[in-house]
Structure formats: C-alpha cells, structure tokens
Amino acid sequence: MLKKVLLTGCTGFLGRSVLTCLCRDGKEVVACSRAEMLKAPSEAKYMQVAGLDSSTDWTLALDGVEVVIHSAARVHVMNDTSSDPLTEFRKVNVEGTLSLARQAAAAGVRRFIFISSIKVNGEGTPVGAPYLADAQPAPADPYGISKMEAEQGLRAIAAETGMAVVIIRPVLVYGPGVKANFLNMMRWLHKGVPLPFGAIHNQRSLVALDNLVDLIVTCIDHPAAANQAFLVSDGEDLSTTELLRRMGVALGKPARLLPVPSWLLEVGAVMLGKQALSQRLCGSLQVDIGKTRELLGWTPPVSVDEALHKTAKHFLEQQSK
C-alpha cells in the first residue's frame, strides 16, 4: 500500500539516498531540509524549513503523512567551538526532534523512524565484545548524549500516544560522496602516499550507505520494527589496515602501508593532540546486528567490497572532472 512519508534532512549524505530510494519505490514523499534543494526529484514535494528546534511548525509538512523518517540533526564535529556544545546539540537533536514527534503523533502519524547514532552506545569496544542494541547506553560526548536523550523522549511519546517509534543507530557510514576521514583516506591512497597504518589489528564495524538505506526502508512497513532499537553494519568488521588495503584495490592503487606499531601511533597522536583521530584509526568499535537480522529477517544486501568499489568509482569520477 502506498504510504506518504515525511523525510527530514533530505539534502544530507544519507537523506539524499533515502529520498531517491523512496521515490523509486513509488512512495509519496514530503522532503524537508533547511538547505535549498537544487535538484529535488519530480516525484517528491520539497519544503524548505527555517530550522529544527522546538519552535518549528510542521503542520503543512505532516498533512496526510503516515511515516516520518527523521534524519536531520546537528551532527558531530571533531572540533566543536561552541562554548556549551551540549546545549547546542540539545536544541536540535532533542528539543527539535521531540517537537516534531509530538506534532507527528497529533497529526495521526503511525510510525516515527529516528536515525540515531552508535555514539549512544559509546566510543569503542574491546575486540570481540561488540555493542548490543539493547545494552545500557554509555554516550561519552555531547552529541551522543543528545541522541540518547532524544531516544528516551521518543520512547516516552510512543508510550503516551501509541505512535510507533523505530530507532536506528548506524556506525560509520560510507558510500559515494562520503566526506571527512574516509575521503581523506581515499585521497592518500590515490596519491600513493606511504601511510603508517600497516600493523593495526583493531576491528571496526562500518555500514555502506546502500545497506543503511535498505534497512530504513525495511522499517517503514515491517511490523516487528515497531518500538525497537536496531544496530546496523555491513556484517563484516575490518581492521584499519585491511580497510586501507581493500580500498586501495577498489581504487586501483595498491596501499603503501608501513608497519608502524599502533601503540607508537597512539603516543604520537597524544603529543599532537589528535586523540580522537587516533581512536578512530587504532581503536575498535564493533556492533552485533543479530537482533536486526533475526527480528526483521534483514541481511545487508551489499557486500563490503561492492560498496568500496562503488565509493571508489564515484571518487575517481570526481577527480577526473
């Protein structure tokens, strides 16, 4: 049955792909974003909103909507210069989210899908001890705290109103158009820069953009998704060393990796004030997607190597322009 969907954050890295998939599947979509959307699909109704906080009026956007997919957020930044980052995150990620959810419930929306973050679980795991979806949250930074508080508020609204809430906590998302550290890695590999990451024995869960979008769309209709939290990954964990090698293959540029011990890299990172980057490169963060598989009958449709090749192809096309 055709469902009318409200998608927030439609101009973001994730939102653009979700929007494309929804339109392809024949959904009636109201796509919302603070940024102007220059190439909105003709199948979608685009609405620009002034912001995402407790004062935002969603009345027009919610008219006739059955499902909300809320991907808009104040995102995590490596070097936040706000004097009070938690307050700033709360304005958007907590107050803005809960205001939208309350208005959605009042408008008769049946299901609210919230794109949260693995940072609700924490910042890292010992190898072989992955995070579980229903484990006790342990956020360590303002962004993670704000996402946890939003989840708690959404559960309370669900209990009060009967609107089903689905929470999805992605790990690092990669795919065509990826930015930040993942893009930097591809640039280094493409240039043939020798990298001191040839002896890192960590394990990290990643999720391809296509796999995350597939899970989100699955949760629109699946009856077992209601009022559940899910972790999502590609189902194959990689060390930083292995990721660089396989990305090098995808780029057609064999990785030039020097076997520098990870402890030495960590010491250097501390001296340079780059502990957060060191954690991402040398630390482990694994998730167990067993609940997602079993409850939803879901399997990641795209393999790691397929996703890396698609990501690399887009990167190379951009380089040639």
C-alpha positions in Angstrom: 0.0 0.0 0.0 1.3 3.5 -0.9 2.4 5.4 2.1 3.0 9.1 2.4 6.4 9.7 4.1 7.9 12.8 5.6 11.7 12.8 5.3 13.8 15.4 7.1 17.4 16.1 6.2 16.8 15.3 2.6 19.8 17.2 1.3 22.3 15.4 3.6 24.6 12.5 2.7 22.1 9.9 4.0 18.9 11.9 3.2 19.6 12.2 -0.5 19.9 8.5 -0.9 16.8 7.7 1.2 14.8 10.2 -0.9 16.0 8.6 -4.2 15.0 5.2 -2.9 11.6 6.3 -1.6 10.8 7.9 -4.9 12.0 4.8 -6.8 9.7 2.7 -4.7 6.7 4.8 -5.5 6.2 6.4 -2.1 4.6 9.8 -1.9 7.3 11.9 -0.2 7.4 15.3 1.5 11.1 16.1 1.6 12.2 18.7 4.1 15.5 20.5 4.7 17.0 23.7 5.9 19.2 23.9 2.9 17.9 24.7 -0.5 17.5 21.6 -2.7 18.6 22.4 -6.2 17.7 19.1 -7.8 14.6 17.8 -6.0 13.1 14.6 -7.7 9.9 15.5 -9.5 8.2 12.7 -7.6 8.7 14.4 -4.2 7.2 17.5 -2.7 10.0 19.7 -1.4 9.5 22.0 1.6 12.3 24.2 3.0 12.1 24.7 6.8 13.7 27.6 8.7 15.3 25.4 11.3 14.9 22.3 13.5 14.1 23.3 17.1 11.2 23.4 19.4 9.6 26.3 17.6 9.4 24.7 14.1 5.8 24.3 12.8 5.4 21.1 10.9 1.7 21.3 10.3 1.8 21.6 6.5 4.5 19.1 6.1 2.7 16.5 8.2 -0.6 16.7 6.3 -1.6 13.1 5.4 1.7 11.7 6.4 1.8 8.1 7.8 5.5 7.7 8.4 8.2 10.1 9.4 11.9 9.4 8.7 13.9 11.8 10.8 17.5 12.0 9.6 18.1 15.7 10.2 20.4 16.6 13.1 23.1 18.8 14.4 25.9 16.4 13.5 29.0 15.5 15.5 32.0 17.7 14.7 35.6 16.9 15.6 36.5 20.4 16.8 33.4 22.0 18.2 34.0 25.7 19.1 30.6 26.2 20.9 31.0 27.5 24.4 28.3 25.0 25.5 28.2 22.2 22.9 25.6 20.1 24.8 23.1 22.9 24.9 23.5 23.5 21.2 23.1 19.8 20.4 20.0 19.6 22.7 18.3 22.4 20.9 18.2 20.5 17.6 18.7 16.8 18.4 16.5 16.7 21.5 14.1 19.6 21.6 13.7 19.8 17.8 13.2 16.0 17.4 10.7 15.7 20.2 8.7 18.7 19.0 8.5 17.1 15.6 7.5 13.7 17.1 4.7 15.3 19.3 3.3 17.1 16.2 3.5 13.9 14.2 1.6 11.9 16.8 -1.1 14.7 17.0 -1.4 14.6 13.2 -2.0 10.8 13.2 1.4 9.6 12.0 1.7 5.9 12.7 5.4 5.4 12.7 8.4 7.6 13.5 11.8 6.3 12.3 14.7 8.1 14.1 18.2 8.0 12.8 20.3 8.0 15.9 24.0 7.1 16.3 26.2 4.3 17.7 27.6 7.0 19.9 24.6 6.4 22.2 26.3 3.0 23.0 29.7 4.6 23.5 33.0 5.3 21.8 34.6 1.9 21.4 34.7 -1.8 22.3 37.3 -4.4 23.1 37.9 -6.7 20.1 35.3 -9.5 20.2 32.9 -7.7 22.6 30.5 -5.8 20.2 27.8 -3.4 21.3 24.3 -4.8 21.5 21.2 -2.9 20.6 19.5 -3.2 24.0 22.6 -2.7 26.1 22.8 0.1 28.6 23.7 3.4 26.8 27.1 4.9 27.6 27.5 8.1 25.5 30.7 9.9 26.1 30.3 13.2 24.3 27.6 15.9 23.9 26.5 14.6 20.5 26.0 11.1 21.8 24.2 12.4 25.0 21.8 14.4 22.9 21.0 11.4 20.7 20.4 9.3 23.8 18.1 11.9 25.3 16.2 12.1 22.1 15.7 8.3 22.1 14.4 8.4 25.7 12.0 11.2 24.8 10.7 9.4 21.8 10.0 6.2 23.8 8.0 8.3 26.2 6.0 9.9 23.4 5.4 6.4 21.9 4.1 5.1 25.2 1.9 8.1 25.7 0.4 8.4 22.2 0.6 5.0 20.6 2.7 6.2 17.7 5.3 3.5 17.0 8.9 4.6 17.2 11.8 2.9 15.4 15.4 3.8 16.4 18.3 3.0 14.1 21.9 3.5 15.3 24.4 3.4 12.4 28.1 3.1 12.7 30.4 5.0 10.3 28.5 5.3 7.0 30.5 5.3 3.8 29.5 5.5 0.1 29.6 7.7 -2.9 30.1 11.3 -1.8 31.4 10.4 1.7 33.4 13.2 3.4 35.7 13.6 6.4 38.3 10.9 7.3 37.1 8.4 4.8 37.5 10.8 2.0 41.0 11.7 3.3 42.0 8.0 3.2 40.9 7.7 -0.4 42.9 10.9 -1.3 46.0 9.5 0.4 45.7 6.2 -1.3 45.0 7.7 -4.7 48.2 9.8 -4.4 50.2 6.9 -3.4 51.2 8.4 -0.1 53.0 6.0 2.2 50.8 5.5 5.3 52.0 4.3 8.8 48.9 2.0 9.2 50.3 -1.4 8.2 50.2 -3.0 11.6 46.8 -2.0 13.1 44.9 -5.0 14.5 41.7 -3.4 15.6 38.2 -4.3 14.4 35.7 -1.7 13.3 32.1 -2.1 12.0 31.1 0.1 9.1 27.9 0.4 7.1 27.6 1.1 3.4 25.1 3.8 2.5 23.1 1.4 0.4 22.8 -1.1 3.3 21.7 1.6 5.8 19.1 3.0 3.3 17.8 -0.6 2.7 17.3 -1.1 6.5 15.5 2.3 6.8 13.1 1.4 4.0 12.5 -2.0 5.6 11.5 -0.4 8.8 8.7 1.7 7.1 6.4 -1.4 6.9 7.9 -4.2 9.0 5.5 -4.9 11.9 8.4 -6.2 14.1 10.3 -2.9 13.9 7.7 -1.0 16.0 9.2 0.4 19.2 12.6 -1.3 18.7 16.2 -0.1 18.5 18.5 -1.6 15.9 22.2 -1.5 15.2 23.3 -1.7 11.6 26.5 -2.6 9.9 27.8 -4.4 6.8 28.1 -7.6 8.8 31.9 -7.8 8.3 34.3 -6.0 10.6 37.7 -4.8 9.3 40.9 -3.5 10.8 42.1 -0.1 9.6 44.9 -2.0 7.8 42.5 -4.3 6.0 40.2 -1.4 5.1 43.0 0.6 3.5 44.2 -2.5 1.5 40.7 -3.2 0.2 40.1 0.4 -0.6 43.4 0.5 -2.5 42.2 -2.4 -4.6 38.9 -0.6 -5.3 40.8 2.5 -6.4 43.3 0.5 -8.4 46.1 1.9 -6.3 47.8 -0.7 -4.0 48.0 0.7 -0.5 51.6 1.6 0.6 51.4 0.8 4.3 54.2 1.0 6.7 54.1 -1.5 9.7 54.3 1.1 12.5 53.1 -0.3 15.8 49.7 1.1 16.9 51.0 2.0 20.3 53.5 4.3 18.7 50.9 5.9 16.6 48.8 6.5 19.7 51.7 8.1 21.6 52.3 10.4 18.6 48.6 11.3 18.5 48.6 12.3 22.2 51.6 14.5 21.6 49.9 16.2 18.7 46.5 16.5 20.5 44.8 14.1 18.0 43.5 11.5 20.4 40.1 11.4 18.8 41.6 10.7 15.3 43.8 8.0 16.9 40.8 6.3 18.4 39.1 6.1 15.0 42.2 4.7 13.3 43.6 2.5 16.0 40.7 1.7 18.3 38.0 -0.9 17.9 34.2 -0.4 17.6 32.1 -3.4 16.8 28.4 -3.9 16.7 26.3 -7.1 16.8 23.5 -6.9 14.3 22.0 -10.2 15.4 18.8 -8.6 16.6 18.4 -6.7 13.3 18.8 -9.9 11.3 16.6 -12.0 13.5 13.7 -9.7 14.2 13.4 -8.2 10.8 14.8 -11.1 8.7 17.2 -8.5 7.3 20.6 -9.1 5.7 22.9 -6.4 4.3 22.2 -6.6 0.6 25.6 -5.1 -0.4 29.0 -6.6 0.4 31.9 -4.5 1.7 33.9 -4.9 -1.5 30.9 -4.0 -3.7 30.3 -0.9 -1.6 34.0 0.1 -1.6 34.1 -0.2 -5.4 31.0 2.0 -5.8 32.5 4.5 -3.4 35.9 4.5 -5.2 34.2 4.8 -8.7 32.4 8.0 -7.6 35.6 9.4 -6.1 37.6 8.7 -9.3 34.9 10.3 -11.4 35.0 13.4 -9.2 38.8 13.5 -9.5 38.6 13.4 -13.3 36.3 16.5 -13.5 
